[in-house]
Amino acid sequence: VNIMRGIYLACCILAILIICIFLDNIRLEKETGRRSFSISLVAETLRHCWLSTEQKLLIPLTIYSGIEQAFILSSYTSAYITCSLGVWNIGYIMISFGVVDAICSFSFGRMVQWVGHIPFFVLATIVHGGLQIFLLVWTPDPNKVVIFYVISGLWGMGDAVIQTQINALYGFLFSDNTEAAFANYRLWESVGFVMTFLYSTHVNIAIRLYICLGFLFFGMTGYAVVEVIIRGRSKKSFKVNK
């Protein structure tokens, strides 16, 4: 415990130093009558969710982004790693998740400008969907530790796609209303986290995996519809300009 506290404290201090040394100063202009908590922003967030078809279609996928993170952090570590290998192996196995997630997040975030969003979302669907089906039928074997690392790393790859590409997609779709859009993003992602942590202690691992698969399917279906809408608008715009 003391080692963990020391690591967290060192990371906090390092983060503060990096911000102080390398981050440019942000000039904030005070506006009269403006409060830190804006009722108008809350209203605009709700209005955006209600009126935007694309936002409503992306809600299941955004919720899934919270569900899949909560699943790997709580359900996978407790139901698979702890029960099969012992709680002391959680940290070692989850290192592969963090390393792969970081590398893929950096790489995919830069590759999207050349290949677009679609190939990455297809990759995430195949990787996460395949892993969830595998976990449903897999019987963990303590003698095959490498499988635990592979699952953790592949989940990190899928998570990298989900986190980077949903952020990029929100920025692309709602560039004219980013505050309300990203407020919705955080809201529905948090719903996914809360849901998963609430039911994780009351239902077995199979049901948790079925819930993951359900939100993955409906989320990617909603995303596919959004892509169809975007391409339809682009064709109409091209015809008008022509």
Secondary structure by P-SEA (a helix, b strand, c coil): caaaaaaaaaaaaaaaaaaaccccbbbbbbbcccccccaaaaaaaaaaaaccaaaaaaaaaaaaaaaaaaaaaccccccccccccccccccccaaaaaaaaaaaaaaaaaacccccaaaaaaaaaaaaaaaaaaaacbbbbcccaaaaaaaaaaaaaaaaaaaaaaaaaaaaaccccaaaaaaaaaaaaaaaaaaaaaacccccaaaaaaaaaaaaaaaaaaaaaaaaaaaaaaaaaaaaac
